[in-house]
Amino acid sequence: MPSPFPGMESAAFPPETERSLIEHMNEFYADANLRYVKAYGHLWQATEARMVALDKAGMELEATVSDGARRVRIPFDHRLQDEGDAQQTLVEMSFKARDILAQQAHS
């Protein structure tokens, strides 16, 4: 059924899709989560990070820093279309974050 408010469709993924993506990222890509909070969230001192929420507009991660935990929202550069777009975007962001961190290390 089309939205009664064109252009205002929900940013949420179906709950099972969001849960699946988050579990996958936390189980297999903890290193990417840490790169996200450092490179995009500017929490350079973070030692750990886990994804806690994901929608079509961005992701939320909880990072471990010296004085406790910090939650950061990182927007995507476009509105995600579906689960495949989410996976591709997360991979691209991870590679870009790796480059940002490499440049940071050399400055």
C-alpha positions in Angstrom: 0.0 0.0 0.0 1.5 3.4 -1.0 2.3 5.8 1.8 -0.4 8.5 2.3 2.5 11.0 2.6 4.6 10.6 -0.6 8.3 11.1 0.1 7.7 10.5 3.8 8.1 6.7 3.9 9.6 5.3 7.1 13.3 5.2 7.6 13.0 2.0 9.5 13.9 -1.4 8.2 11.6 -4.3 9.1 12.6 -5.3 12.7 13.9 -8.7 11.6 16.1 -7.1 8.9 17.5 -4.5 11.3 18.2 -7.2 13.9 19.9 -9.5 11.4 22.2 -6.7 10.0 23.1 -5.5 13.5 23.9 -9.1 14.8 26.0 -9.8 11.6 28.0 -6.6 12.1 28.6 -7.2 15.8 29.5 -10.8 15.4 31.7 -10.6 12.3 32.7 -7.0 11.8 33.5 -5.5 15.2 36.7 -4.0 13.6 34.5 -2.2 11.1 32.3 -0.8 13.9 35.4 0.5 15.6 36.6 2.2 12.4 33.1 3.8 11.9 33.2 5.4 15.4 36.7 6.6 15.0 36.6 7.9 11.4 33.0 9.2 11.2 32.1 9.7 14.9 35.5 11.3 15.7 35.9 9.1 18.8 39.6 8.5 18.0 40.2 7.1 21.5 37.5 4.4 21.2 38.8 0.9 22.0 35.6 -1.0 21.1 32.3 -0.4 19.4 29.1 -2.3 18.7 26.2 -1.4 16.5 22.9 -0.8 18.4 20.6 0.6 15.8 20.4 0.8 12.0 17.8 2.4 9.7 17.8 3.7 6.1 19.2 7.1 7.2 22.1 6.0 9.5 23.5 3.8 12.2 24.0 4.1 15.9 26.9 2.6 17.7 28.0 2.4 21.3 31.7 3.0 21.7 33.9 2.2 24.7 36.1 5.2 25.6 38.3 5.9 28.6 35.6 7.5 30.6 32.8 5.0 29.8 30.5 4.4 26.9 29.4 6.9 24.3 26.6 6.5 21.8 27.1 8.1 18.3 24.8 8.3 15.3 26.5 8.2 11.9 24.4 9.2 8.9 24.6 7.6 5.6 25.5 9.7 2.5 22.2 8.5 0.9 18.9 6.9 2.0 19.4 3.1 1.9 16.9 1.3 -0.4 17.1 -2.3 1.0 19.2 -4.8 2.9 21.6 -5.2 -0.1 22.2 -1.5 -0.3 22.8 -1.5 3.5 25.5 -4.2 3.1 27.2 -2.5 0.2 27.1 0.9 1.9 28.6 -0.5 5.1 31.4 -2.2 3.2 32.2 1.0 1.3 32.1 3.0 4.5 34.5 0.5 6.2 37.0 0.8 3.4 36.8 4.6 3.4 37.1 4.7 7.2 40.3 2.5 6.9 41.7 5.1 4.5 40.8 8.0 6.8 42.5 6.2 9.8 45.6 5.5 7.7 45.9 9.2 6.8 45.3 10.1 10.5 48.2 7.8 11.5 50.6 9.5 9.1 49.8 13.1 10.1 
